[in-house]
Amino acid sequence: MGTHQPLPSFLPVDNPTQPFWRTEPHPLDELRSTEALPGQSDIVIIGAGYSGVSIAYHLLKHLDGHNKPHPAITILEARQICSGATGRNDTNSTQVSGIKGAKACLSYTSGTLWPYKLILGLLSKVADSPAVNVQAFTPVTSVVSDSSGHIIHTPRGSVRTSKVVYASNAYTSGLLPEYSASIVPCRGICCHIGIPEGKTAPFLPYSYGIGTKTGESGGSYLISRPDGSIIVGGAQRTFIDRKDQWYAVIDDSTLIEPTKDYYNDFMQRTFKGWEDSGAYVKEIWTGSECFQAGGYPLG
Ligand SMILES: Cc1cc2nc3c(=O)[nH]c(=O)nc-3n(C[C@H](O)[C@H](O)[C@H](O)COP(=O)(O)OP(=O)(O)OC[C@H]3O[C@@H](n4cnc5c(N)ncnc54)[C@H](O)[C@@H]3O)c2cc1C
C-alpha cells in the first residue's frame, strides 16, 4: 500500500485527546529502532500497550532464564508507544468515606499506578536488545496469511513472519473481521481534576468506586495523585442510552457528548470539604477498550 492511499478507518485516529498519563513523554515514546522496517521477523507483535510490550518483555525474560536464544521480535505500533487504552485509563478502586450522602461503604486493598510509566519502563529494559525492533507510527493495515506464514502490511513496507501476536485491543476486529461480532470496541471517558493555586481541599487517601443511589452500575472510579489532584472516570450511566457515543466507537479524538461537562464540579458535588476548592478539569480524554459481546472487558 502506498503512503498516498487513505488509511483504513479501523485504525487508531491520528489526533487523539490528550490524557494526563501522557503529559510527561518518555524518551522512547516515538521509538523507531531502525529507519526501515525489518523485512523478516520471527514474531510480530501488533500494538505497543500493556499487552504488546509486556509480552515482549516476559518472553525475553523467560528465555534468558532458560539460557535460550532470543527470537527476532518486531513491535508495530500505529501511534506513539502506549497511546491506546493503557495510556488512557483511570486505574482505580476502594472506599467511600468522605462522600456526601454515602449509604454504604465497602473497602479492600488495592493499588494504583501510572500505567504509561510502567509500560515505558518495561520497554526500556528490552529496547536495547538486538532481538527487539520497535516501530512507532507504523499502523498495520492488513495481515495476509498463507502456508508459508504471514505478511504484515504497513504504509512503510511489509514484514514477513511465522508468528503474529494481535495486541491491538479495541482495534483487533479491524484486522480480524471474523471477530467483529465477538470483540467490540467500547469508548470510555476520564479526566484529571486539579485545584487552583492558593486553594486547598482535603487529601483523599484512598481510591474510590462510587456507585449510585439505586445501585445500578455506571458510577465513577477515582484515584488521588500524590499532589492531591484527582483522576476520575466512568459515569457510564450518563451516556449508556447514547449507543452512538460509545458502542463500537474507536474514535478517541472527541469526547462523549452527554458526559463532557459531567466532571466540571464533580468533586464539589461529591466530597465533603471540597465545596470551595475551585477544583476544575485540567485534562479530559476518551479511550476505547475491548469488550466481549455481552459486556465483559477483554483488554
Ligand atoms: C477510559 C478507560 C478506562 C479504563 N479504566 C481501567 C481501570 O481503571 N482499571 C483497569 O485495570 N483497566 C482499565 N481500563 C482498561 C485497560 O486500560 C486495558 O485493559 C489495557 O490497557 C489494555 O491494554 P492493551 O495493551 O491490551 O491495549 P492498548 O493499550 O489499547 O494497546 C493496543 C495498542 O495497539 C495499537 N494498535 C491498534 N491497532 C493497530 C494496528 N492495526 N497497527 C498497529 N498498532 C495498532 C494501538 O494504537 C494501541 O497502542 C480502562 C480503559 C479505558 C479506555
The ligand as an SDF file (V2000), in Angstrom:
LIG
                    3D

 53 58  0  0  0  0  0  0  0  0999 V2000
  -11.3190    5.0300   29.5950 C   0  0  0  0  0  0  0  0  0  0  0  0
  -10.7330    3.7290   30.1010 C   0  0  0  0  0  0  0  0  0  0  0  0
  -10.7010    3.4580   31.4740 C   0  0  0  0  0  0  0  0  0  0  0  0
  -10.1490    2.2650   31.9380 C   0  0  0  0  0  0  0  0  0  0  0  0
  -10.0310    2.0720   33.2880 N   0  0  0  0  0  0  0  0  0  0  0  0
   -9.3820    0.9840   33.7640 C   0  0  0  0  0  0  0  0  0  0  0  0
   -9.1370    0.8120   35.1640 C   0  0  0  0  0  0  0  0  0  0  0  0
   -9.4770    1.6680   35.9680 O   0  0  0  0  0  0  0  0  0  0  0  0
   -8.5040   -0.3030   35.5820 N   0  0  0  0  0  0  0  0  0  0  0  0
   -8.0730   -1.2560   34.6950 C   0  0  0  0  0  0  0  0  0  0  0  0
   -7.4830   -2.2510   35.1150 O   0  0  0  0  0  0  0  0  0  0  0  0
   -8.2990   -1.1330   33.3580 N   0  0  0  0  0  0  0  0  0  0  0  0
   -8.9200   -0.0330   32.8820 C   0  0  0  0  0  0  0  0  0  0  0  0
   -9.1240    0.1080   31.5320 N   0  0  0  0  0  0  0  0  0  0  0  0
   -8.7310   -0.9940   30.6300 C   0  0  0  0  0  0  0  0  0  0  0  0
   -7.2060   -1.0650   30.4020 C   0  0  0  0  0  0  0  0  0  0  0  0
   -6.7120    0.2160   30.0970 O   0  0  0  0  0  0  0  0  0  0  0  0
   -6.9680   -2.0360   29.2550 C   0  0  0  0  0  0  0  0  0  0  0  0
   -7.4810   -3.2990   29.5900 O   0  0  0  0  0  0  0  0  0  0  0  0
   -5.4740   -2.2360   28.9460 C   0  0  0  0  0  0  0  0  0  0  0  0
   -4.7900   -1.0060   28.9030 O   0  0  0  0  0  0  0  0  0  0  0  0
   -5.3560   -2.9410   27.6120 C   0  0  0  0  0  0  0  0  0  0  0  0
   -4.0100   -2.9820   27.2270 O   0  0  0  0  0  0  0  0  0  0  0  0
   -3.6710   -3.4960   25.7670 P   0  0  0  0  0  0  0  0  0  0  0  0
   -2.2020   -3.4490   25.5960 O   0  0  0  0  0  0  0  0  0  0  0  0
   -4.3400   -4.8030   25.5390 O   0  0  0  0  0  0  0  0  0  0  0  0
   -4.3880   -2.4570   24.7920 O   0  0  0  0  0  0  0  0  0  0  0  0
   -3.9740   -0.9700   24.3930 P   0  0  0  0  0  0  0  0  0  0  0  0
   -3.2890   -0.2500   25.4740 O   0  0  0  0  0  0  0  0  0  0  0  0
   -5.2040   -0.3640   23.8160 O   0  0  0  0  0  0  0  0  0  0  0  0
   -2.9100   -1.1960   23.2550 O   0  0  0  0  0  0  0  0  0  0  0  0
   -3.2620   -1.5710   21.9490 C   0  0  0  0  0  0  0  0  0  0  0  0
   -2.3040   -0.8380   21.0250 C   0  0  0  0  0  0  0  0  0  0  0  0
   -2.4650   -1.3580   19.7140 O   0  0  0  0  0  0  0  0  0  0  0  0
   -2.2960   -0.2940   18.8070 C   0  0  0  0  0  0  0  0  0  0  0  0
   -2.9210   -0.7040   17.5520 N   0  0  0  0  0  0  0  0  0  0  0  0
   -4.2350   -0.9880   17.3610 C   0  0  0  0  0  0  0  0  0  0  0  0
   -4.4420   -1.3680   16.0790 N   0  0  0  0  0  0  0  0  0  0  0  0
   -3.2350   -1.3140   15.4720 C   0  0  0  0  0  0  0  0  0  0  0  0
   -2.7970   -1.5880   14.1420 C   0  0  0  0  0  0  0  0  0  0  0  0
   -3.6570   -2.0100   13.1890 N   0  0  0  0  0  0  0  0  0  0  0  0
   -1.4770   -1.4380   13.8500 N   0  0  0  0  0  0  0  0  0  0  0  0
   -0.5870   -1.0590   14.8230 C   0  0  0  0  0  0  0  0  0  0  0  0
   -0.9660   -0.7760   16.0950 N   0  0  0  0  0  0  0  0  0  0  0  0
   -2.2630   -0.9080   16.4100 C   0  0  0  0  0  0  0  0  0  0  0  0
   -2.9780    0.8710   19.4920 C   0  0  0  0  0  0  0  0  0  0  0  0
   -2.5430    2.1110   18.9750 O   0  0  0  0  0  0  0  0  0  0  0  0
   -2.6020    0.6610   20.9360 C   0  0  0  0  0  0  0  0  0  0  0  0
   -1.4320    1.3800   21.2980 O   0  0  0  0  0  0  0  0  0  0  0  0
   -9.6620    1.2920   31.0210 C   0  0  0  0  0  0  0  0  0  0  0  0
   -9.6890    1.5610   29.6390 C   0  0  0  0  0  0  0  0  0  0  0  0
  -10.2050    2.7630   29.1830 C   0  0  0  0  0  0  0  0  0  0  0  0
  -10.2010    3.0600   27.6970 C   0  0  0  0  0  0  0  0  0  0  0  0
  1  2  1  0
  2  3  1  0
  2 52  2  0
  3  4  2  0
  4  5  1  0
  4 50  1  0
  5  6  2  0
  6  7  1  0
  6 13  1  0
  7  8  2  0
  7  9  1  0
  9 10  1  0
 10 11  2  0
 10 12  1  0
 12 13  2  0
 13 14  1  0
 14 15  1  0
 14 50  1  0
 15 16  1  0
 16 17  1  0
 16 18  1  0
 18 19  1  0
 18 20  1  0
 20 21  1  0
 20 22  1  0
 22 23  1  0
 23 24  1  0
 24 25  2  0
 24 26  1  0
 24 27  1  0
 27 28  1  0
 28 29  2  0
 28 30  1  0
 28 31  1  0
 31 32  1  0
 32 33  1  0
 33 34  1  0
 33 48  1  0
 34 35  1  0
 35 36  1  0
 35 46  1  0
 36 37  1  0
 36 45  1  0
 37 38  2  0
 38 39  1  0
 39 40  1  0
 39 45  2  0
 40 41  1  0
 40 42  2  0
 42 43  1  0
 43 44  2  0
 44 45  1  0
 46 47  1  0
 46 48  1  0
 48 49  1  0
 50 51  2  0
 51 52  1  0
 52 53  1  0
M  END
$$$$
